[in-house]
Amino acid sequence: MDFALPFSAPVSLVSSKVLGNAPLQAEAENQIDPTLDLEAEISRLKKDMNAVILAHYYQDGDIQDLADFVGDSLDLSRKAANTDADVIVFCGVKFMAETAKVLSPQKLVLLPDEKAGCSLEQSCPPADFKVFREKYPDHIAVTYINCSAEIKALSDIICTSTNAEQIIRQIPKDQPIIFAPDRHLGAYISKKTGRDMVLWQGTCVVHEQFSVKEMVKLKTIHPDAKVAAHPECPEDLLKHADHIGSTSSLLKYVTEDSAQKYIIATEPGIIHQMQKAAPHKEFIGAPGADGKCSCNTCPFMALNTMEKLYLTMKNKTPAIEVPDTLRAQALLPLDRMLKMSQNIPTSKIST
C-alpha cells in the first residue's frame, strides 16, 4: 500500500439517518401485554422476517442468550454480511448498526433503540474532526472503529483495538499519523509501537469511570485475582493489568489462563460470556470511584431491552440508513484495514 501521501478525505459529508419514532416506540413499549412470551415472539418474528440477531458483548445477558451471534461489533457485522438474512437486528449502539449497513447495504438494519449512541462517538463531531485534519495535511488518519460513519469517511484507515498495533507498524516511520477518537487507546498503541502520534482527545465514559484507588483496594482484598483490562482504560489503570486487549481477547484470556479469579476492567456485560465459558471461575467487575461497578454499565447499551427488541422487529423500525455517497466513503478505510489485516486471523480482527 502506498503511504507517500495521505488519502483524500471528502470535501463535504452527508449524514446517516435513523428512521423511527421514539415517542411512539416508548408508548408501544408500555402497552406490551405483560403475559406475552417475548422470547417466543422474537423467535417467530426472526423466522418470518428472515432476520439475524446480533448482540454485542455489552448487552444484557437475556439478549445475548437469544442472539444468533454474540461478539465485537466488526466481527458481528462481517458475520451478518455472510448470511442470507434479509434483516439484521443489531443489539448494540448506532455506530455498530451503521457499520453493518455499510457492509450490507442491501439488508434492512434495525436498532432496538434509536437513542443508543456512544460517548466515544459523540466526543468526535465530524465537522470538528474535519477542521482538525486540515491542521495536519501531511498526516494519515488512523481511526478506531468506534466512531460514526461520517468520521470513518473522513479517515484513511480504520482499526480495531486488536489490530491497531499491527496497522500502525505497517505505516512507514516517516509518515505522520493522527489517531482518533480514543486518546487512551491511542496512547497505549503509541507506547507499544514507539510512534509519536497526534491524538484526538476522545474517551469512553465507561472506561473513564474506573478508579485506580479502588482497584488497588480490590486487589488487596483479592490478591490471587488477575486483572484483565480493555485498552480504552486510562494508562494509570492499565499499569495494574495482567492482560490488556479487546473484549474478545479478554474473553479468550480468562478462559485459557490458569488463574481462578479475575477483575474485569471493561463494561460488565462481557462477564456474562465469561461465566458461560468458564463457570468454575470467579469474575469481579472493576470498581468505580464509589467502590462499586454499577457506574461502569454503559448507559447507551442498557437502552436496548427485550421489549424494544420485540418492537423493532414487529414494526421494522428504527432502521439505519446510510446514503450511498457516505457509504462508499466510509467503506474505503474499512477495506484498507482489512487488506492490512490479511495476516491476522479473522476471529482476531475485533473491536
N, C-alpha and C positions, 0 to 999 in steps of 0.2 A: 504494500500500500504506500502511495506517495504522500509523504508528510512535508514536502517542500514548502507548501503554503496551507494555511487553514482552509477548510472547506467553506463555501459561501453560505452565509445564513440568509434567509428570506428577508426581503426589504419590509414587508408587512405581513401580518398574520390574521387569519380568521380564527374564531374560537370554536371549540367543541360545544355541544349542547346536550342537556339532559331534558328529554321530553317527558313531562309528568305534571301532576298537580298535587303539591304537598298537602294543602288543606283537605282536599277530597280524600287523599290517602289516609290522613290522620283520622278523619271521620269514619272511613270504612273500617279502619283497624279497631275502632271502639265498638263497631257493630257486628264483629265476627261472633258467631254462635259459640259460646264457651264450651259447648259439648262437641264441637267439630274436631274430628281426628285430623289435626294439621299434617302430621307425617304421612298419613294415608292419602290425603287430598293433594299434597305436594307430589307424591309419587305418581298419582293418577294424572295430574297436570303435566308432569315431566314426560310421561309416555305419550299423552295426547299431543303435546307440542313438539315432540322430538327434541327435547332440551337436554343440555348437560349442565349440572350444577357444580360450580366451583366454590371452594371455601378456603380462604386464607388461613394460615396457622393462627392468626389472632382473633378469629371468630369464636363465638360461643360454642362450647362442646356439642350441644344438640345440633347445631347447624353443620359442624364438621362431620358428625356421625352419619348424616343423611346425604352428604355431598358425594358426587361421583369421583372428584379429585380434591385432595387437600394438599396445600403446599405453598410455595412462594409465588409471587404474582406473575413473573415472566414464565416460569415453568408451567403454571396453570394455563396461561394464555396460549402457550405453544401446544399443550396437550389438547385444549379445546379446538384449536385450529386443525388438528389432525383427526378430529372425529367427524362423523357425518351428521352431527346435530344441526338443526336449523336455528336453534336458540341457545344462547349462552346466558346463564343466570350467574352473575358474579357476586358472591357474598364477600365483599371486601370494601374498598373505597374507590372513589371516582377515577383516579389515575390508573388503577388496575383495570377497570372496565374499559377505559379509553384504549389501553394497550391491547386488550382483547379485540376491540373493534378495529384497531389499526391492522392487526394480524388477520382478522376475519371480517372484512368489510361486508361480505355477503350475508352474514349472520345477524339476527336480531340480538342485541346485547342489552340485558336488563340488569339494573342495580336496585336492590330492595329499598334503599332509602337515598333519595337524591341529595340529601344533605351530608352524606357520608364522604366528607372531604379528607384532608390530610394536612396537619400543621406544617410539615416539611414542604409540601407542595405550595401551601399558602405563603410560605416565607420567601418564595421566589416568583414575584409577579412578572409576567412576560415582558411588559413594557420596561420595567426597571432592569431586567436582565439584558434586554437588547441594548440599552444605554451602557450597561456595564461591559458588555462585549465590545462595544465600539471604542471603549477606552484602551483596549488591548488588541488592536487589529492584527498583530502578529501571533496571537495565541490561538491554539486549538482548544475548544471547549469540550471537556470530557464530563458528562453529566450522569449522575446517579439516576437509575430508572424511576425512583420515587419522585416523580415530577409530572407536571401536566403535559399534554400533547403539544401545547404551544412551546413549552420550554424544550421539549425533545426536538421540535422543528428548528429551534434556534441553536441547536448543539451540533457538534461534529461527530462525536462518538458517545454512545450510551454505555454504561457499565452497571454491573450489579456489585453487591458487597463481596461476592465470591470472586468475580473475575477482574475487579478493579485493579488489583496489583499487576496481574498479567497484562492487562490493557496498557497501563502506564509504562511498564517495562518495554513494551514494543515500540513506543514512541521515541524517536531519536533524542538524545540528551540535550541537543542544542535547540530543540523545539519547545518554546514556552507553552505552558499549559494553564488553562483555567479549570478549576474543579468546582462543580456545583451539584446540588444546592447544600449538601450537608457538610458543615465545616469540621465536625468531629470525624466523620469517615474520611474526609479529605486529609485531615491532619494525620490520621492513622496510616493512610496509604503513603503520604509524603514521608513519614518516618520509616516505613518499611522499604520504600524504594530509594530514598535519598534524594527525591526530586523536590525542588522548591517550587511549589505551585501557588498560583493566585487563587484564594479560596472565597467562594461566596459564603456569606455568614448565616446560612440557614441551619435550623436544628429541628429535631423531632421532640415534641412535647413529652412523649412517653419516656424517652431515654434521658431527657434532661432532668427528670424528677428523681432519679436515683441519688441517694445520699451516700457519699464515701464514709462519713462518720458512722452512719447506721450500718453500713456494710461491714466495717471493721468490728463493730459490736456484735453483729450476727456471726461473723467468722469466729469470734471469741467463744460464743455460745455453741457453735458447731465447728470445732477445729478440724474435724475429719471431712468437712464438705469442700468440694471443689467449686470454683466459680466459673460459670460459662456466660460470656457477655457478647452482645452484639456491638460491632464497631461504630454504631451511631451513638454509643455512650461517650461521655467526656473522657479525656485522657486520664485524669486523676483516678477515675473508677477502673478503667481498663488496666491500670497498673496492678490491680488486685486479681485480675482474671487468670485462670489456668488455661482457658481456651477462649479465643476470640473468633467469631465467624458469623455467617448469615444464619437465619433461623433453621434452614435445613442442615447446615453444618453443626449447629448446636445440638440438634436432634440426633444426628449421627454420632457426635462425640459422647453424649451421655449414654447412648445405647451401647457403644462399643468399649467405652472406658471401664476400668475395673473398680472405680470408686462406687460407693453405695449411696452417697448423698451429694446433692448439688444445689448451689444457689444460682438461680437463673436471672440474669440481668437483661431482660427484654420484656416485651408485653407478655403477661402471664397466660394468654391463650395457648401458647406453644406447649405449656405444661400438660395440657390435655393429651396431646400426641405422645409426649414423653412418658406419661403414666401408662398409656396403652402399649408403648413399645418396650418399656422396662417396668412392669408393675411391682417388681420386688425392690425398686429403688425409691429413695425419698427426694422430692423436689421442693425447694423453698423459693418463693418469689423474692427477688432483691427488694430491699426496703426503700421507701421514700423518706423524706425529711421527718415524717411523723413516726417512723419506725415500722410502718405498715406498707404493704404492696398495693393496696386498693387504688391509690392515687396514680398508679402506673398502668391502669387499664386504659387502652386507647378510647377516648370518648367518641371518636368517629366510627371505629369498628363496632362499638357497642350499639350504634344506632340500628344496625341490622338485627332483626328478630325473626323468629319463626313465623309470626303473624305477617310481617312485612314480606317475607319470602313467599308466603302463600299468595298474598295480594298482588305482588308484582308479576307472578306467573298467571294468576287469574285474569288480571287486567292488561297484561303486556305493557306495563309502564311502571316506573320511569325507564325510558330507553335512552341509551347513549348514541349520539350522532356525532360523527367526526367528518366534516366536509372533505371532499376528495383532495383538494389542494393541501389542506393541513395534513391529511393522512399521508400523502406522498412525501411531504417534507419531514414528517415525524418518522416515517419508515426508513429513510436513508441512514440516519445514525444508528438505528437498531440493526439494520443489515450489516453495517460496518462492524458493530460489536460482534455479531455472530460470525463474521468472517475472521475476525481477530481471535475468536474463541474456539476455532476449529480443533485445536489440540486439547481442549478441555472437555471432559465428558459432559453430555447434555444435562445429566442429572445434577451437575455441579454449577451450571450457569444459572444460579438462583439469585434472589434479591437479598 
